[in-house]
C-alpha cells in the first residue's frame, strides 16, 4: 500500500527537501506541498492523504489549528515539524490531535521511518520533545493552586492494578520492552495491557497516555522521562 502524504511548511526549501526524500521511497507518495495551514486543511480534505507533516509556525493558519481541523474532519494522521528550541506549543499540539513531533533537522532515514510509523497507526516523539512536553506540563501544574480532582481517581478506576502500572510506565516514556522488563512479563502481554489502557480511557495513542498520566496525577509534577529512544533518536510508541 502506498502512503499518501501532504507536506506543509512555509519555507520552500524545507518543504521541497522533505517532499523529495519521501517521494524517493517506493511506498510513499507526496500528493501535495503547501505553504500555510489553511492550504494544508484544504489539501487534506480534497486528497484524503494518510499523513500530513505540518510546520507549527505557518501563515494564514498555524500548524496547531490546522492539526485540530484535520483531526476533527478526517482520518489523516498529523506529525508536527518543529525547531523545538523556539516552539512552545508541544502540549497544545498534542491536545489538538497530533500523532507526534519531528525536529526539522531530522535525519533522512528517521523522516521516512516516522511517516511509516504514523501511517501504521502508531505515534512517535523525539526524546527531547517528550522531555519538553513533560517539563511544560509539570511547570504549568506547579504554577496552579493544588485543587483535588475527584474525577481523576474515578477515571483511572476502570483500570486494573496492572493496567495502572502500565499507564505509569507509559507516562514515564518507557518502551514496550522496558515495560515488560519492569513488570516481568512478555512484550505480548504488555501490548495487551497498553491496548486495554487506551481503550478503557478513550485515548487515541500512547502520546495521549503520557498526558493522561500527568493530568490524573498518576505521575507527580517534577517526574522525568526515563525511557530510551533507540538508535534513531525517535521514539516510536505503538500499542
Secondary structure, DSSP 8 states (H G I E B T S, - for coil): --EEEEEE-S-HHHHHHHHHHHHTSTTEEEEEEESSHHHHHHHHHHH--SEEEEESS-SSS-HHHHHHHHHHH-S-EEEEEE-SSS---HHHHHHTT--EEEETT--HHHHHHHHHHHHTT--EEEHHHHHHHHHHHHHHHHHS-----HHHHHHHTTS-HHHHHHHHHHHTT--HHHHHHHHTS-HHHHHHHHHHHHHHHT-SSHHHHHHHHHHTTSS-TT--------TTSEEE---
